[in-house]
């Protein structure tokens, strides 16, 4: 058995002050006045800690990552962002993992950082089943949606389904797939996400690289997506409240969904690029975006 602990602590202090001097001439007499004030006095502290507990069967770990912004000016507020705080169990022999606490999304339709649990089990070397449940912990005011989902990894292909609610109403219900392809001279990644509740394509994206020789590389990206992702919470964009429950006091659920649909935009991007090695020290490249 082996126990490993490592981490980092960093602290940065920021200070800013302003001073203004005024000189006024009146009847050949100079008068001076001044003003000075502290504009900034803050301490930024970042903590990153990891503990690993390793044996022939297990590789478990505890992870803690936090950033604190302490504001020392009067009548101001301080902020704290807990990025990660989880315990992970990983069994090498039975090929299962489980993670509990605040964690970042690893795909499969989960939209960002969340508080909850995720688990996976390897049925075979090429087949793995996963489950996840929790509450999103994005740093925004208002309603926090809860969700649960499942996914299956079949080699380079992942298929998932997820259901998300906010204040008791459907927020996001989607199915999707992620496809990965890697070879020494070419790579590709594709993502498809379809919201079955709103019958809308959230994302359709393909990106890849091709290196026909060691001197030249081509890149490609085609991306269509809703901005932001389709969800009932989009009805809060431009609203005077940060709560979906409060909006439902003045409108029906169907009106709420129609408003969310109207306040969801879309973006399309096509990008093609190439880089050419000119010598051992120099290369040139360019891209075209639409």
N, C-alpha and C positions, 0 to 999 in steps of 0.2 A: 504494500500500500504506500501511497505517496500523497502528500499534501503540499500544494503550491499556492502561495499568495503573492499577488503583485498589484500595483496600482500607482496612481499619481495624484498629487495635490498641487494645484496652481492658484496663485492669488495675484490679481492685478488691481492696483489702486489708480483711479483716474481723478485728477483734480483740474479744475478750470476756474479762472478768475478774470474779471473784467474791471478796467479802470478807465474812467472818462474824466478828462480835465477840460474845463471851459474857461476861456479868457475873453472878457468883454471890455471894450474900450468905450468910455463915456466921459465927455468933457476933458479929454486928455488924461483920464484916470483909468488905470487898468484894475479890473477886479477879477479875481479867480474863484472858481468853485470846482468841486470835484465830486465824483461818485465812484465807489468801488463795491463790488459784490462778488461772492463765490457762485459761479454758475454750475459747477459740477463737483461733487464729492461722493465718490462711489467706489465700492470694493466688489470685484467680480471674482468669485471663488468657484473652482471646478474640482470635483472629486470623482475619481475613477478607480474602483476597487473590484478585484476579481479573486475568488478563492476556488481552487480546483481540488477535488478529492478523487484520486485515481487508484484503481485496482485492476486486477485482471478482468473483472466483469464489468465494473462501472467506471464512468468518467463524468462525475457530477460537478456542478459549479454553482457558485453564488455570485451574482453580478450586481453592482450598485454604481450608477452614474447620475450625478446631480450637479446642477449649476445654480448658484445663488447670486443674486444681484442686490447688494445692500446699498441703499441710497441714504446718505447722511444729511441731506438738505432738509430744512424744516418743511413741514406740511407736504411731504412726498411719501410715496409708498415703495417698499422693496418687493422684489419678485423672486420666486424660486421655481425652477423647472426640474422636476424629477424625470429624467429621461429613461432610466432602466432601474428596476429593483425586482429581481426574480431569482428563483431557485430552479435549477434544471437537473433532471435525472436522465441519464443516458446509459442504457444497458447494452454493452457490446455483444454479448452472447445471444440474447433474445431479440436484439435489434428493435428496441423501443425507446422513445424519448418522451418526456413530459416537462413542461415549463409552466411555472405558476408565478403570477405577479405582474408588474408593469413591464411590458415588452414591446418591441417594434414589430410591425407587420413583416412577414416573409412572403407576401403575395397571397395567392389563393383567394382573392376578392376582398381581403381585409383592408380597409381604407385608413391606414396610419397606426399610430401608437395606441395601445389599449391596456386596460387592467383586466386580467382574466387568466385563462388556461389554454394551452395548446398541447396536443399530443400526437404522436405518430407511431405506427407499427409496421415493420417490414414483413410482409407476407412471404415475399420471395426476393431474390436479388434484384429483380426488375419491377417489383410491385410493392407499393407502400400506400397505406391508408392513413389519413390525418383527420383530426377534428379540432375545432377551435370555438371558444365562446368567451364573451367578455363585454366590456363597455369601453367605447372610444374615449380617449383622454386627451384629445386635441386641445390646444391652449386657446380656446375661444369661450366666450360667455354663452350662457343659455343651455338648451337641452342637450343632453349627452345620450346618443343612441346606444342601445344594447343589441348584440347580434350573436348568432351561432351559425356555424358552417361546417362543411366537410369537403375533403378533396382526396383525389387519388393520383399518385405519381406512377406513371407507367414508363419507366426509363426517362427519356427526355421530354415526355408529354405529361402535363398536369391538367386535370379536369376538376372543376370545383362548382359548388353551389353554396349560396349564403343568403340568410334572411336577417334583416335588420329592422328594428322598430324604434320609434322615438315618441315619448309621452303617450304610449299605448296605441299608436297608429303605425301602419307600415311606412318605413322610411326608404329601404332599399331591398330589393329581392332580385338576385342576379345569378346567372350561370355563366361560366366562361372557361377558357382554356389558355394555357401557356405552353409554347413549343420552343424547345432549345435544340440547336444543332451546332456542333463544334468539330472542326477539323483544323489541322495546322495551317492550311492556306485559305480557309473560308469558315465563317461563322454566321449564324442567323438566329434571330429571336422573334417570335410572333406572340401577340396577345390579343385575345378577343373577349369582351365583356358585354353581356346583353342583359338588360333589366327586364325581367318578365312581368313585373308589376306595371310598369309604364309602357312596355312594348317598345323600348328604345335601345339602340345600339350605343352603349357607353363609350367603348374604345375598340378600335381596330387598328393595330399597329404592327408593322414589319420593319425590322432593321437588320442590316447585315454588312459583312465585309468580305472582300475577295482580294487575294494576293496572288496573281498569276506568276509573279516572280518576287524575289527578295527585295527588288528595288521599287516596286510599284504596288500600291494598295488602293482599291476602290471601296467607297462606303456609300450606303443607301439607307434612307429612312422615309417611310410612308406612315403618316399618323393622322387618324381621325379620332376625335374624342369630344365628349361633352365637357364643358368647362363652367362650373365644377361638375363633378360626377352627378348623374341624375339621382336626386334624393328629395324626399318631402321637405327636408330642412332648407332647401333652396328657396322656399317661400319666405324665409326670414330675410333674404337679401333685399335691402331697402326698406324693411319694416321698422316700426318704432318699438318693437319688442324683440327679445331674444328667445322667446318661448313658443314652441308650437302649440302648447296647451292654451296659451292666451289667444293665439290666432283662432283656435277652434271655438272660442267663446263668441266670436263675431262672424263666423262663416262655417259652412258645412265641410265635411271631409272631402267631398268631391270638388268644392270650390278651392279648398286648400291645395289639392293635387293639381288643379288647373293653374293656380298661381305659381306653384313650384315649377311646373313645366314651362310657363311663360318666362320665368326668371332664370332659366338655364340656357347658357349659350353653347356654341360649338366652335371647334377650331380644326383646321385642316393644314397639314404641313407635308411638303415633299422636299427632300434634300438629297443631293447627289454630290459626291466629292471624290477627289483623287489626290494622292501624295506620291511624289517621285523622288527617289534618292539620287542626288546629284553626285555626291562623293562621300567619303567616310564622315565628314563633318557637316555636310550641307544637304538639305532636302527642301523641296518646294511643294506647295500644295494649294488647293483652292476648292471651293464648293459653291453650288448654286442652290438657293432656297426659294421656294414659292409658298 
